[in-house]
Amino acid sequence: MKQKPLLTDSGQDGVIVATLNRPTKANARNEAMQSELLAFFEEVCLRDDVRAIVLTGAGDRAFCGGMDLSESGECSACGCNRIAADFAVYDAMETCPKPIVVAVNGAAVGGGFDLVLASDLAVAEAHATFRCPEAPLGLVPVFAMLRLPSIVGPQRAAALMLETRTISASEAESWGLVAEVVPMGESLKRALTLAGQLAVIDHKAIQLLKAALKGIPESVQRKNLTTLAAELFETKAFAETVSRFRDL
């Protein structure tokens, strides 16, 4: 039987858990997962019985390894579609009136890192790592470009996006990327506790707080960045990377 790319479980006290479920692929985001993630956030954000959301990954190796390169097309239109699908998920997360807590139980790479940035609170296990791998692939991390500089400052953002530096969970905490670090295997338990505490806050207050904290950019800025970033899907460097993944 085909494995579902996203598992959901309704917990107690109005908290629902979504698990990225492609552990043999580092929980990488393929087209099926993208579709289910968007549908999940759009649905639960309208449900009165859901007051808080927890997002995590299956296994303990990776929270999310980012984009599934084996499914990537090598054209500007492909890139535009991919980025539009990504932003649809991030927009759904950021505009959701329910608090979203991420339990980072392993590596958060590329689009996995973006999910952390789009969340409201993040709890990372001690072995978790964070990285923006796009530059060597001939691409740019569009969502991170809009979020990282305001969170960590331009120099640290450059280290992440230009140097593609991998940072540890403790560094992520000191840089303000995650709220706290917990021992291995404890992130989901802690995220559920936090989600339970947030679930009692009025949803209108959550909406206002999220809007203030996120500082959502102007739509024109997003459109321009998306157009430029989509063209990078036609570069030789990215085509060679996709080819290597398809040969695996």
C-alpha positions in Angstrom: 0.0 0.0 0.0 1.3 3.5 -0.9 2.6 5.4 2.0 0.7 8.7 2.8 3.1 11.7 2.6 1.3 13.4 5.5 -0.2 11.8 8.6 -2.6 13.6 10.9 -3.7 12.8 14.4 -6.2 14.8 16.5 -4.7 15.0 19.9 -6.3 16.3 23.1 -7.5 19.8 24.1 -8.0 21.0 20.5 -4.4 20.2 19.3 -3.9 18.4 16.0 -0.6 16.9 14.9 0.6 16.7 11.3 3.6 14.5 10.5 5.7 14.7 7.3 5.8 11.0 6.4 8.6 10.2 3.8 11.3 9.1 6.2 13.3 7.2 3.6 13.5 10.4 1.6 14.4 12.6 4.6 10.7 13.7 4.6 11.4 15.7 1.4 8.5 17.7 0.0 7.3 16.2 -3.2 4.2 17.2 -5.2 1.9 14.9 -3.2 3.1 16.2 0.1 2.8 19.8 -1.0 -0.8 19.2 -2.0 -1.6 17.5 1.3 0.1 20.2 3.4 -1.8 23.0 1.7 -5.1 21.1 2.1 -4.4 20.3 5.7 -3.6 23.9 6.7 -6.6 25.3 4.8 -8.9 22.8 6.4 -7.7 23.0 10.0 -7.6 26.8 10.0 -11.4 26.8 9.5 -12.2 24.1 12.1 -13.7 25.2 15.4 -12.5 22.1 17.2 -8.8 22.8 16.3 -7.2 25.5 18.4 -3.5 24.7 17.9 -1.3 22.8 15.4 1.9 20.8 15.8 4.0 19.9 12.7 6.8 17.3 12.9 8.6 14.8 10.7 8.7 11.0 10.8 11.8 9.3 12.1 14.7 11.0 13.8 17.1 11.6 10.9 15.3 14.6 9.3 12.5 16.9 10.1 12.3 17.8 6.4 15.1 17.6 3.7 13.5 20.3 1.6 12.5 20.0 -2.1 12.4 16.5 -3.7 14.9 17.2 -6.5 14.0 13.9 -8.3 10.6 15.6 -9.2 11.9 19.0 -10.2 11.5 20.3 -13.7 14.2 22.3 -15.4 12.3 25.3 -16.8 11.2 28.7 -15.6 7.5 27.6 -15.7 8.4 24.6 -13.5 10.2 26.8 -11.1 7.4 29.3 -10.9 4.9 26.5 -10.2 7.1 25.1 -7.5 7.6 28.4 -5.8 3.9 29.2 -6.0 3.1 25.9 -4.4 5.7 26.6 -1.6 4.3 30.0 -1.0 0.7 28.7 -0.9 1.7 26.5 2.1 3.6 29.3 3.8 0.8 31.8 3.3 -1.7 29.3 4.7 0.6 28.8 7.8 1.2 32.5 8.4 -2.4 33.6 7.9 -3.8 30.7 9.9 -5.6 32.0 13.0 -4.3 29.0 15.0 -0.8 28.9 16.5 1.6 26.5 14.7 4.3 24.8 16.7 7.0 22.9 14.9 8.9 19.9 16.5 12.2 19.8 14.6 13.3 16.2 15.1 16.3 16.2 12.8 17.7 18.2 9.8 15.7 21.1 8.5 17.1 21.8 5.0 15.8 24.2 2.4 12.0 23.9 2.3 12.2 22.2 5.7 13.9 25.2 7.1 11.2 27.4 5.5 8.5 25.5 7.4 10.3 26.4 10.6 10.4 30.1 9.5 6.7 30.0 8.7 5.7 28.5 12.0 5.0 30.5 15.2 7.1 28.5 17.6 9.8 25.9 17.0 11.3 23.3 19.4 14.4 21.6 18.2 16.1 18.4 19.3 19.7 18.7 20.3 20.9 16.8 17.1 18.8 18.9 14.7 20.6 21.1 12.1 19.5 23.9 9.8 20.7 24.8 6.3 19.8 26.7 3.2 21.5 24.6 0.4 20.1 26.5 -2.7 23.1 28.6 -3.8 25.4 25.7 -4.9 22.4 24.3 -6.8 22.2 27.5 -8.8 19.0 28.6 -7.0 18.1 31.0 -4.2 16.0 30.4 -1.0 13.1 32.7 -1.8 11.2 32.5 1.4 14.3 32.6 3.6 15.4 35.7 1.7 12.2 37.4 2.9 12.4 36.1 6.5 16.0 35.5 7.7 17.6 39.0 7.6 14.9 40.4 9.9 15.3 37.4 12.3 19.1 36.9 12.5 20.5 40.0 10.9 22.2 40.4 7.5 25.6 38.8 8.4 24.1 35.7 9.8 21.6 35.5 7.0 24.6 35.7 4.6 26.3 32.9 6.4 23.2 30.8 5.9 22.3 31.7 2.4 25.6 32.6 0.7 28.0 30.3 2.6 25.2 27.7 3.0 26.5 27.1 6.5 25.0 24.4 8.5 24.1 25.5 12.0 23.3 23.4 15.1 20.2 23.5 17.2 22.0 25.4 19.9 23.1 28.0 17.4 19.6 28.2 16.0 18.4 28.9 19.5 20.9 31.6 20.1 20.1 33.2 16.7 16.4 33.3 17.5 15.4 30.7 15.0 13.9 28.3 17.5 12.4 28.9 20.9 14.2 26.1 22.7 16.3 23.0 22.4 15.3 19.7 24.0 17.0 16.2 24.2 16.7 13.8 21.3 13.2 12.3 21.1 11.6 15.0 23.2 10.6 17.6 20.6 7.1 16.3 20.0 6.2 16.0 23.6 7.4 19.6 24.3 5.7 21.0 21.2 2.4 19.4 22.4 2.8 21.0 25.8 3.4 24.4 24.2 0.5 23.9 21.7 -1.8 23.0 24.6 -0.9 26.3 26.4 -1.4 28.3 23.2 -4.7 26.6 22.5 -6.5 28.5 25.2 -5.6 32.0 23.8 -8.4 33.7 21.8 -8.0 33.1 18.1 -8.4 36.8 17.3 -5.5 37.7 19.6 -3.4 34.9 17.9 -4.2 36.4 14.5 -3.1 39.9 15.5 0.0 38.6 17.2 1.0 36.5 14.2 0.5 39.4 11.8 2.7 41.6 14.0 5.4 39.0 14.5 5.7 37.9 10.9 5.7 41.4 9.2 4.3 39.8 6.0 5.9 41.4 3.0 4.2 43.3 0.2 2.7 41.1 -2.5 4.6 43.0 -5.2 7.9 42.2 -3.5 7.0 38.5 -3.5 6.0 38.5 -7.1 9.2 40.1 -8.2 11.3 37.7 -6.2 9.4 34.7 -7.4 9.8 35.7 -11.1 13.5 36.1 -10.7 14.0 32.9 -8.6 11.9 30.8 -11.0 14.3 31.6 -13.9 17.1 29.9 -11.9 15.4 26.6 -12.5 16.8 26.8 -16.1 20.5 27.1 -15.0 23.1 24.5 -15.9 24.1 24.0 -12.3 20.5 23.1 -11.3 20.0 20.9 -14.3 23.2 18.9 -13.4 22.0 18.6 -9.8 18.6 17.3 -10.8 20.2 14.8 -13.2 22.4 13.4 -10.4 19.3 12.9 -8.2 17.4 11.1 -11.0 20.3 8.7 -11.4 20.2 7.6 -7.8 
